C-alpha cells in the first residue's frame, strides 16, 4: 500500500472516533426542551402592550 493511503485511513479512523464521541455527548445535553419552551415565549415578549402606547 502507498503511505498516503495508510495516512488517509488513519485520519478517517480518528475522524470517526471523534464523531461518535461528540454525538454521544450531544445526546446527553438536557437543555434542548427548555430552549424550545423559551423560544415559544419570545414572540409574546416582543408584542407591544396596548396599554403602554
mmCIF file of the N, C-alpha and C atoms, coordinates in Angstrom:
data_MODEL
# 
_entry.id   MODEL 
# 
loop_
_atom_site.group_PDB 
_atom_site.id 
_atom_site.type_symbol 
_atom_site.label_atom_id 
_atom_site.label_alt_id 
_atom_site.label_comp_id 
_atom_site.label_asym_id 
_atom_site.label_entity_id 
_atom_site.label_seq_id 
_atom_site.pdbx_PDB_ins_code 
_atom_site.Cartn_x 
_atom_site.Cartn_y 
_atom_site.Cartn_z 
_atom_site.occupancy 
_atom_site.B_iso_or_equiv 
_atom_site.pdbx_formal_charge 
_atom_site.auth_seq_id 
_atom_site.auth_comp_id 
_atom_site.auth_asym_id 
_atom_site.auth_atom_id 
_atom_site.pdbx_PDB_model_num 
ATOM 1   N N  . UNK A 1 1  ? 0.840   -1.203 0.000  1.00 0.00 ? 1  UNK A N  1 
ATOM 2   C CA . UNK A 1 1  ? 0.000   0.000  0.000  1.00 0.00 ? 1  UNK A CA 1 
ATOM 3   C C  . UNK A 1 1  ? 0.869   1.245  0.000  1.00 0.00 ? 1  UNK A C  1 
ATOM 4   N N  . UNK A 1 2  ? 0.318   2.252  -0.584 1.00 0.00 ? 2  UNK A N  1 
ATOM 5   C CA . UNK A 1 2  ? 1.042   3.524  -0.596 1.00 0.00 ? 2  UNK A CA 1 
ATOM 6   C C  . UNK A 1 2  ? 0.946   4.187  0.773  1.00 0.00 ? 2  UNK A C  1 
ATOM 7   N N  . UNK A 1 3  ? 1.992   4.881  1.181  1.00 0.00 ? 3  UNK A N  1 
ATOM 8   C CA . UNK A 1 3  ? 1.966   5.535  2.504  1.00 0.00 ? 3  UNK A CA 1 
ATOM 9   C C  . UNK A 1 3  ? 0.836   6.560  2.637  1.00 0.00 ? 3  UNK A C  1 
ATOM 10  N N  . UNK A 1 4  ? 0.497   7.208  1.539  1.00 0.00 ? 4  UNK A N  1 
ATOM 11  C CA . UNK A 1 4  ? -0.585  8.202  1.593  1.00 0.00 ? 4  UNK A CA 1 
ATOM 12  C C  . UNK A 1 4  ? -1.928  7.577  1.931  1.00 0.00 ? 4  UNK A C  1 
ATOM 13  N N  . UNK A 1 5  ? -2.165  6.370  1.431  1.00 0.00 ? 5  UNK A N  1 
ATOM 14  C CA . UNK A 1 5  ? -3.425  5.680  1.713  1.00 0.00 ? 5  UNK A CA 1 
ATOM 15  C C  . UNK A 1 5  ? -3.491  5.288  3.180  1.00 0.00 ? 5  UNK A C  1 
ATOM 16  N N  . UNK A 1 6  ? -2.388  4.859  3.725  1.00 0.00 ? 6  UNK A N  1 
ATOM 17  C CA . UNK A 1 6  ? -2.346  4.484  5.144  1.00 0.00 ? 6  UNK A CA 1 
ATOM 18  C C  . UNK A 1 6  ? -2.644  5.702  6.014  1.00 0.00 ? 6  UNK A C  1 
ATOM 19  N N  . UNK A 1 7  ? -2.046  6.809  5.680  1.00 0.00 ? 7  UNK A N  1 
ATOM 20  C CA . UNK A 1 7  ? -2.287  8.039  6.450  1.00 0.00 ? 7  UNK A CA 1 
ATOM 21  C C  . UNK A 1 7  ? -3.747  8.461  6.325  1.00 0.00 ? 7  UNK A C  1 
ATOM 22  N N  . UNK A 1 8  ? -4.309  8.362  5.140  1.00 0.00 ? 8  UNK A N  1 
ATOM 23  C CA . UNK A 1 8  ? -5.717  8.738  4.938  1.00 0.00 ? 8  UNK A CA 1 
ATOM 24  C C  . UNK A 1 8  ? -6.642  7.835  5.754  1.00 0.00 ? 8  UNK A C  1 
ATOM 25  N N  . UNK A 1 9  ? -6.352  6.557  5.810  1.00 0.00 ? 9  UNK A N  1 
ATOM 26  C CA . UNK A 1 9  ? -7.166  5.627  6.595  1.00 0.00 ? 9  UNK A CA 1 
ATOM 27  C C  . UNK A 1 9  ? -7.051  5.948  8.086  1.00 0.00 ? 9  UNK A C  1 
ATOM 28  N N  . UNK A 1 10 ? -5.863  6.268  8.544  1.00 0.00 ? 10 UNK A N  1 
ATOM 29  C CA . UNK A 1 10 ? -5.699  6.642  9.959  1.00 0.00 ? 10 UNK A CA 1 
ATOM 30  C C  . UNK A 1 10 ? -6.493  7.894  10.302 1.00 0.00 ? 10 UNK A C  1 
ATOM 31  N N  . UNK A 1 11 ? -6.442  8.900  9.425  1.00 0.00 ? 11 UNK A N  1 
ATOM 32  C CA . UNK A 1 11 ? -7.205  10.131 9.658  1.00 0.00 ? 11 UNK A CA 1 
ATOM 33  C C  . UNK A 1 11 ? -8.711  9.844  9.640  1.00 0.00 ? 11 UNK A C  1 
ATOM 34  N N  . UNK A 1 12 ? -9.147  8.959  8.769  1.00 0.00 ? 12 UNK A N  1 
ATOM 35  C CA . UNK A 1 12 ? -10.563 8.602  8.718  1.00 0.00 ? 12 UNK A CA 1 
ATOM 36  C C  . UNK A 1 12 ? -11.003 7.915  10.008 1.00 0.00 ? 12 UNK A C  1 
ATOM 37  N N  . UNK A 1 13 ? -10.165 7.038  10.553 1.00 0.00 ? 13 UNK A N  1 
ATOM 38  C CA . UNK A 1 13 ? -10.489 6.387  11.825 1.00 0.00 ? 13 UNK A CA 1 
ATOM 39  C C  . UNK A 1 13 ? -10.567 7.388  12.971 1.00 0.00 ? 13 UNK A C  1 
ATOM 40  N N  . UNK A 1 14 ? -9.615  8.314  12.998 1.00 0.00 ? 14 UNK A N  1 
ATOM 41  C CA . UNK A 1 14 ? -9.622  9.351  14.038 1.00 0.00 ? 14 UNK A CA 1 
ATOM 42  C C  . UNK A 1 14 ? -10.881 10.201 13.925 1.00 0.00 ? 14 UNK A C  1 
ATOM 43  N N  . UNK A 1 15 ? -11.247 10.573 12.699 1.00 0.00 ? 15 UNK A N  1 
ATOM 44  C CA . UNK A 1 15 ? -12.453 11.383 12.490 1.00 0.00 ? 15 UNK A CA 1 
ATOM 45  C C  . UNK A 1 15 ? -13.702 10.630 12.929 1.00 0.00 ? 15 UNK A C  1 
ATOM 46  N N  . UNK A 1 16 ? -13.765 9.339  12.638 1.00 0.00 ? 16 UNK A N  1 
ATOM 47  C CA . UNK A 1 16 ? -14.921 8.533  13.035 1.00 0.00 ? 16 UNK A CA 1 
ATOM 48  C C  . UNK A 1 16 ? -15.042 8.452  14.550 1.00 0.00 ? 16 UNK A C  1 
ATOM 49  N N  . UNK A 1 17 ? -13.934 8.244  15.221 1.00 0.00 ? 17 UNK A N  1 
ATOM 50  C CA . UNK A 1 17 ? -13.945 8.174  16.692 1.00 0.00 ? 17 UNK A CA 1 
ATOM 51  C C  . UNK A 1 17 ? -14.395 9.506  17.289 1.00 0.00 ? 17 UNK A C  1 
ATOM 52  N N  . UNK A 1 18 ? -13.860 10.604 16.780 1.00 0.00 ? 18 UNK A N  1 
ATOM 53  C CA . UNK A 1 18 ? -14.256 11.917 17.297 1.00 0.00 ? 18 UNK A CA 1 
ATOM 54  C C  . UNK A 1 18 ? -15.730 12.192 17.034 1.00 0.00 ? 18 UNK A C  1 
ATOM 55  N N  . UNK A 1 19 ? -16.219 11.795 15.870 1.00 0.00 ? 19 UNK A N  1 
ATOM 56  C CA . UNK A 1 19 ? -17.633 11.988 15.541 1.00 0.00 ? 19 UNK A CA 1 
ATOM 57  C C  . UNK A 1 19 ? -18.521 11.221 16.509 1.00 0.00 ? 19 UNK A C  1 
ATOM 58  N N  . UNK A 1 20 ? -18.193 9.963  16.765 1.00 0.00 ? 20 UNK A N  1 
ATOM 59  C CA . UNK A 1 20 ? -19.018 9.143  17.649 1.00 0.00 ? 20 UNK A CA 1 
ATOM 60  C C  . UNK A 1 20 ? -18.999 9.666  19.082 1.00 0.00 ? 20 UNK A C  1 
ATOM 61  N N  . UNK A 1 21 ? -17.841 10.106 19.555 1.00 0.00 ? 21 UNK A N  1 
ATOM 62  C CA . UNK A 1 21 ? -17.754 10.664 20.915 1.00 0.00 ? 21 UNK A CA 1 
ATOM 63  C C  . UNK A 1 21 ? -18.560 11.959 21.002 1.00 0.00 ? 21 UNK A C  1 
ATOM 64  N N  . UNK A 1 22 ? -18.426 12.820 20.010 1.00 0.00 ? 22 UNK A N  1 
ATOM 65  C CA . UNK A 1 22 ? -19.164 14.079 20.017 1.00 0.00 ? 22 UNK A CA 1 
ATOM 66  C C  . UNK A 1 22 ? -20.662 13.868 19.950 1.00 0.00 ? 22 UNK A C  1 
ATOM 67  N N  . UNK A 1 23 ? -21.097 12.918 19.137 1.00 0.00 ? 23 UNK A N  1 
ATOM 68  C CA . UNK A 1 23 ? -22.529 12.657 19.004 1.00 0.00 ? 23 UNK A CA 1 
ATOM 69  C C  . UNK A 1 23 ? -23.105 12.144 20.314 1.00 0.00 ? 23 UNK A C  1 
ATOM 70  N N  . UNK A 1 24 ? -22.373 11.282 21.003 1.00 0.00 ? 24 UNK A N  1 
ATOM 71  C CA . UNK A 1 24 ? -22.881 10.774 22.274 1.00 0.00 ? 24 UNK A CA 1 
ATOM 72  C C  . UNK A 1 24 ? -22.944 11.876 23.324 1.00 0.00 ? 24 UNK A C  1 
ATOM 73  N N  . UNK A 1 25 ? -22.010 12.810 23.284 1.00 0.00 ? 25 UNK A N  1 
ATOM 74  C CA . UNK A 1 25 ? -22.035 13.918 24.251 1.00 0.00 ? 25 UNK A CA 1 
ATOM 75  C C  . UNK A 1 25 ? -23.182 14.878 23.949 1.00 0.00 ? 25 UNK A C  1 
ATOM 76  N N  . UNK A 1 26 ? -23.481 15.113 22.688 1.00 0.00 ? 26 UNK A N  1 
ATOM 77  C CA . UNK A 1 26 ? -24.591 15.999 22.336 1.00 0.00 ? 26 UNK A CA 1 
ATOM 78  C C  . UNK A 1 26 ? -25.914 15.390 22.776 1.00 0.00 ? 26 UNK A C  1 
ATOM 79  N N  . UNK A 1 27 ? -26.040 14.070 22.684 1.00 0.00 ? 27 UNK A N  1 
ATOM 80  C CA . UNK A 1 27 ? -27.278 13.411 23.116 1.00 0.00 ? 27 UNK A CA 1 
ATOM 81  C C  . UNK A 1 27 ? -27.492 13.551 24.609 1.00 0.00 ? 27 UNK A C  1 
ATOM 82  N N  . UNK A 1 28 ? -26.439 13.791 25.376 1.00 0.00 ? 28 UNK A N  1 
ATOM 83  C CA . UNK A 1 28 ? -26.558 13.913 26.831 1.00 0.00 ? 28 UNK A CA 1 
ATOM 84  C C  . UNK A 1 28 ? -26.981 15.314 27.262 1.00 0.00 ? 28 UNK A C  1 
ATOM 85  N N  . UNK A 1 29 ? -26.981 16.270 26.347 1.00 0.00 ? 29 UNK A N  1 
ATOM 86  C CA . UNK A 1 29 ? -27.356 17.641 26.693 1.00 0.00 ? 29 UNK A CA 1 
ATOM 87  C C  . UNK A 1 29 ? -28.848 17.677 26.990 1.00 0.00 ? 29 UNK A C  1 
ATOM 88  N N  . UNK A 1 30 ? -29.213 18.278 28.117 1.00 0.00 ? 30 UNK A N  1 
ATOM 89  C CA . UNK A 1 30 ? -30.607 18.276 28.543 1.00 0.00 ? 30 UNK A CA 1 
ATOM 90  C C  . UNK A 1 30 ? -31.262 19.643 28.420 1.00 0.00 ? 30 UNK A C  1 
ATOM 91  N N  . UNK A 1 31 ? -30.598 20.633 27.842 1.00 0.00 ? 31 UNK A N  1 
ATOM 92  C CA . UNK A 1 31 ? -31.164 21.971 27.745 1.00 0.00 ? 31 UNK A CA 1 
ATOM 93  C C  . UNK A 1 31 ? -32.042 22.189 26.539 1.00 0.00 ? 31 UNK A C  1 
ATOM 94  N N  . UNK A 1 32 ? -32.136 21.223 25.648 1.00 0.00 ? 32 UNK A N  1 
ATOM 95  C CA . UNK A 1 32 ? -32.890 21.431 24.410 1.00 0.00 ? 32 UNK A CA 1 
ATOM 96  C C  . UNK A 1 32 ? -34.379 21.668 24.656 1.00 0.00 ? 32 UNK A C  1 
ATOM 97  N N  . UNK A 1 33 ? -35.082 20.877 25.471 1.00 0.00 ? 33 UNK A N  1 
ATOM 98  C CA . UNK A 1 33 ? -36.511 21.161 25.685 1.00 0.00 ? 33 UNK A CA 1 
ATOM 99  C C  . UNK A 1 33 ? -36.749 22.538 26.297 1.00 0.00 ? 33 UNK A C  1 
ATOM 100 N N  . UNK A 1 34 ? -35.871 22.947 27.196 1.00 0.00 ? 34 UNK A N  1 
ATOM 101 C CA . UNK A 1 34 ? -36.018 24.274 27.806 1.00 0.00 ? 34 UNK A CA 1 
ATOM 102 C C  . UNK A 1 34 ? -35.823 25.359 26.752 1.00 0.00 ? 34 UNK A C  1 
ATOM 103 N N  . UNK A 1 35 ? -34.904 25.177 25.835 1.00 0.00 ? 35 UNK A N  1 
ATOM 104 C CA . UNK A 1 35 ? -34.672 26.152 24.782 1.00 0.00 ? 35 UNK A CA 1 
ATOM 105 C C  . UNK A 1 35 ? -35.897 26.275 23.896 1.00 0.00 ? 35 UNK A C  1 
ATOM 106 N N  . UNK A 1 36 ? -36.526 25.168 23.571 1.00 0.00 ? 36 UNK A N  1 
ATOM 107 C CA . UNK A 1 36 ? -37.730 25.202 22.738 1.00 0.00 ? 36 UNK A CA 1 
ATOM 108 C C  . UNK A 1 36 ? -38.830 25.974 23.446 1.00 0.00 ? 36 UNK A C  1 
ATOM 109 N N  . UNK A 1 37 ? -39.023 25.737 24.741 1.00 0.00 ? 37 UNK A N  1 
ATOM 110 C CA . UNK A 1 37 ? -40.048 26.460 25.501 1.00 0.00 ? 37 UNK A CA 1 
ATOM 111 C C  . UNK A 1 37 ? -39.737 27.948 25.547 1.00 0.00 ? 37 UNK A C  1 
ATOM 112 N N  . UNK A 1 38 ? -38.475 28.294 25.717 1.00 0.00 ? 38 UNK A N  1 
ATOM 113 C CA . UNK A 1 38 ? -38.078 29.698 25.767 1.00 0.00 ? 38 UNK A CA 1 
ATOM 114 C C  . UNK A 1 38 ? -38.348 30.380 24.431 1.00 0.00 ? 38 UNK A C  1 
ATOM 115 N N  . UNK A 1 39 ? -38.056 29.705 23.336 1.00 0.00 ? 39 UNK A N  1 
ATOM 116 C CA . UNK A 1 39 ? -38.299 30.293 22.019 1.00 0.00 ? 39 UNK A CA 1 
ATOM 117 C C  . UNK A 1 39 ? -39.784 30.513 21.776 1.00 0.00 ? 39 UNK A C  1 
ATOM 118 N N  . UNK A 1 40 ? -40.622 29.675 22.342 1.00 0.00 ? 40 UNK A N  1 
ATOM 119 C CA . UNK A 1 40 ? -42.068 29.870 22.201 1.00 0.00 ? 40 UNK A CA 1 
ATOM 120 C C  . UNK A 1 40 ? -42.529 31.102 22.973 1.00 0.00 ? 40 UNK A C  1 
ATOM 121 N N  . UNK A 1 41 ? -41.831 31.458 24.049 1.00 0.00 ? 41 UNK A N  1 
ATOM 122 C CA . UNK A 1 41 ? -42.221 32.611 24.868 1.00 0.00 ? 41 UNK A CA 1 
ATOM 123 C C  . UNK A 1 41 ? -41.763 33.929 24.260 1.00 0.00 ? 41 UNK A C  1 
ATOM 124 N N  . UNK A 1 42 ? -40.745 33.918 23.423 1.00 0.00 ? 42 UNK A N  1 
ATOM 125 C CA . UNK A 1 42 ? -40.181 35.158 22.893 1.00 0.00 ? 42 UNK A CA 1 
ATOM 126 C C  . UNK A 1 42 ? -41.204 35.985 22.110 1.00 0.00 ? 42 UNK A C  1 
ATOM 127 N N  . UNK A 1 43 ? -42.012 35.412 21.212 1.00 0.00 ? 43 UNK A N  1 
ATOM 128 C CA . UNK A 1 43 ? -42.985 36.257 20.497 1.00 0.00 ? 43 UNK A CA 1 
ATOM 129 C C  . UNK A 1 43 ? -43.937 36.983 21.431 1.00 0.00 ? 43 UNK A C  1 
ATOM 130 N N  . UNK A 1 44 ? -44.353 36.348 22.527 1.00 0.00 ? 44 UNK A N  1 
ATOM 131 C CA . UNK A 1 44 ? -45.220 37.008 23.498 1.00 0.00 ? 44 UNK A CA 1 
ATOM 132 C C  . UNK A 1 44 ? -44.510 38.201 24.135 1.00 0.00 ? 44 UNK A C  1 
ATOM 133 N N  . UNK A 1 45 ? -43.240 38.065 24.373 1.00 0.00 ? 45 UNK A N  1 
ATOM 134 C CA . UNK A 1 45 ? -42.468 39.122 24.999 1.00 0.00 ? 45 UNK A CA 1 
ATOM 135 C C  . UNK A 1 45 ? -42.325 40.326 24.067 1.00 0.00 ? 45 UNK A C  1 
ATOM 136 N N  . UNK A 1 46 ? -42.208 40.072 22.776 1.00 0.00 ? 46 UNK A N  1 
ATOM 137 C CA . UNK A 1 46 ? -41.982 41.152 21.825 1.00 0.00 ? 46 UNK A CA 1 
ATOM 138 C C  . UNK A 1 46 ? -43.254 41.885 21.411 1.00 0.00 ? 46 UNK A C  1 
ATOM 139 N N  . UNK A 1 47 ? -44.411 41.348 21.733 1.00 0.00 ? 47 UNK A N  1 
ATOM 140 C CA . UNK A 1 47 ? -45.662 42.008 21.365 1.00 0.00 ? 47 UNK A CA 1 
ATOM 141 C C  . UNK A 1 47 ? -45.797 43.305 22.167 1.00 0.00 ? 47 UNK A C  1 
ATOM 142 N N  . UNK A 1 48 ? -46.284 44.331 21.502 1.00 0.00 ? 48 UNK A N  1 
ATOM 143 C CA . UNK A 1 48 ? -46.487 45.600 22.202 1.00 0.00 ? 48 UNK A CA 1 
ATOM 144 C C  . UNK A 1 48 ? -47.736 45.534 23.052 1.00 0.00 ? 48 UNK A C  1 
ATOM 145 N N  . UNK A 1 49 ? -47.626 46.086 24.210 1.00 0.00 ? 49 UNK A N  1 
ATOM 146 C CA . UNK A 1 49 ? -48.761 46.145 25.114 1.00 0.00 ? 49 UNK A CA 1 
ATOM 147 C C  . UNK A 1 49 ? -49.593 47.356 24.736 1.00 0.00 ? 49 UNK A C  1 
ATOM 148 N N  . UNK A 1 50 ? -50.888 47.172 24.481 1.00 0.00 ? 50 UNK A N  1 
ATOM 149 C CA . UNK A 1 50 ? -51.740 48.271 24.039 1.00 0.00 ? 50 UNK A CA 1 
ATOM 150 C C  . UNK A 1 50 ? -51.889 49.352 25.118 1.00 0.00 ? 50 UNK A C  1 
ATOM 151 N N  . UNK A 1 51 ? -51.755 48.988 26.389 1.00 0.00 ? 51 UNK A N  1 
ATOM 152 C CA . UNK A 1 51 ? -51.908 49.966 27.462 1.00 0.00 ? 51 UNK A CA 1 
ATOM 153 C C  . UNK A 1 51 ? -50.742 50.948 27.501 1.00 0.00 ? 51 UNK A C  1 
ATOM 154 N N  . UNK A 1 52 ? -49.571 50.549 27.039 1.00 0.00 ? 52 UNK A N  1 
ATOM 155 C CA . UNK A 1 52 ? -48.374 51.381 27.179 1.00 0.00 ? 52 UNK A CA 1 
ATOM 156 C C  . UNK A 1 52 ? -48.062 52.193 25.915 1.00 0.00 ? 52 UNK A C  1 
ATOM 157 N N  . UNK A 1 53 ? -48.990 52.337 25.020 1.00 0.00 ? 53 UNK A N  1 
ATOM 158 C CA . UNK A 1 53 ? -48.719 53.114 23.793 1.00 0.00 ? 53 UNK A CA 1 
ATOM 159 C C  . UNK A 1 53 ? -48.729 54.582 24.070 1.00 0.00 ? 53 UNK A C  1 
# 
